Amino acid sequence: MTDSPIDNFAPRLLAWFDVSGRHDLPWQHPRTPYRVWLSEIMLQQTQVKTAAPYFERFVTALPTLRDLSNAPLDDVLALWSGLGYYARARNLHAAAKRCVELHGGELPRDVEALTALPGIGRSTAAAIASQAWNDRHAILDGNVKRVLSRYHGIEGYPGLPAIEKRMWALAERHVANPQLPGSRMADYTQAQMDLGATLCTRADPACVLCPLQDDCVARREGRTAELPTPKPGKTPPQRFAHVLWAEDARGRILMQRRPPTGIWASLWTLPQADDSALAREWFERHLSGEYEQAQPLSPIDHAFSHYKLQLQPLRWRGAESRARIGDNDDLRWVAREELASLGIPAPIRKLLETPSDA
């Protein structure tokens, strides 16, 4: 590999960013370490257009790191509800508490200290440091992997350790380029993400508009559709579960908090059972009445990163509990107007929005 692609990469990218980059994102005004950190966590697995309204709602409710640290986890999950990948919210909350305990209520500027916090990996730590403080660090998120694999013609699935190691080395070389001003690290970091999100997209990249097109191996060799090398195909397993939707005579809904680990950890949801026998067992243990009077609703399909889940909702109206269910930690009757204050998985929240006469 010649030095030419390294030399030209940052200057061309910054020139493009000055004209065509995204300069009006909510976390850029003002750009503080807390807001940058929050945005980076939200943008893991989530596009900007989806994350932006959640970000604004979140910082309105919890404007500082200490506010986040002091908030109950239920409040944090409620603000996150619908954004998915809830481990991000739990890690965010835990990291805020760690910052109060160890770093005086502020995010540490040191990258190693950042990566020691829950939910912050190498690339996220670098993105925070470069955008919050203009520190010179390389990032390697999904957008940057796509750009580098095409620009340098790197074959192999980027998730493989050997390929990722090579990409990190290239990313570091680009950051070390003396033509990249240290005062513009925040812009350079944002520019890489913007290029991947707007031009160097997975499908139909706009190569004719790309500032790097003259030196891009994939464009020169007509391989943009091949690079980056896709992940080896694997059909995700299909799982099934029953969802028990019980409403009492007052219209309250019986909600259950998920365990602190696993899928939808610590969120409030409708009770679930893996099969009909377990669903009946749960019903008869907690509720009076006839199990057979359940109203089956349309199945719900939901995809996780490692499997697909189909939920079969069963609904009972006028249900009564066998024993008194108070406001305990795991099971409670919740009025409809209180649902908005709880962290509830998106497919369950959508189900609960079904009209009461449906």
HELIX and SHEET records of a PDB file:
HELIX    1   1 SER A    4  SER A   20  1                                  17    
HELIX    2   2 PRO A   26  GLN A   28  5                                   3    
HELIX    3   3 PRO A   33  MET A   42  1                                  10    
HELIX    4   4 VAL A   48  ALA A   61  1                                  14    
HELIX    5   5 LEU A   65  ASN A   70  1                                   6    
HELIX    6   6 LEU A   73  TRP A   80  1                                   8    
HELIX    7   7 ALA A   87  LEU A  102  1                                  16    
HELIX    8   8 VAL A  111  THR A  115  1                                   5    
HELIX    9   9 ARG A  122  TRP A  133  1                                  12    
HELIX   10  10 GLY A  142  HIS A  152  1                                  11    
HELIX   11  11 PRO A  161  VAL A  175  1                                  15    
HELIX   12  12 GLY A  182  ARG A  184  5                                   3    
HELIX   13  13 MET A  185  THR A  198  1                                  14    
HELIX   14  14 CYS A  207  LEU A  209  5                                   3    
HELIX   15  15 GLN A  213  ASP A  215  5                                   3    
HELIX   16  16 VAL A  217  ARG A  220  1                                   4    
HELIX   17  17 SER A  276  HIS A  286  1                                  11    
HELIX   18  18 TYR A  291  GLN A  293  5                                   3    
HELIX   19  19 ARG A  336  SER A  341  5                                   6    
HELIX   20  20 ALA A  346  LEU A  352  1                                   7    
SHEET    1   A 4 GLN A 272  ALA A 273  0                                        
SHEET    2   A 4 GLN A 238  ALA A 246 -1                                        
SHEET    3   A 4 LYS A 308  TRP A 316  1                                        
SHEET    4   A 4 GLN A 295  PRO A 296 -1                                        
SHEET    1   B 4 GLN A 272  ALA A 273  0                                        
SHEET    2   B 4 GLN A 238  ALA A 246 -1                                        
SHEET    3   B 4 LYS A 308  TRP A 316  1                                        
SHEET    4   B 4 ILE A 300  ALA A 303 -1                                        
SHEET    1   C 3 TRP A 268  THR A 269  0                                        
SHEET    2   C 3 ILE A 253  ARG A 257 -1                                        
SHEET    3   C 3 LEU A 331  VAL A 334 -1                                        
SHEET    1   D 2 LEU A 287  SER A 288  0                                        
SHEET    2   D 2 GLU A 320  SER A 321 -1                                        
END                                                                             
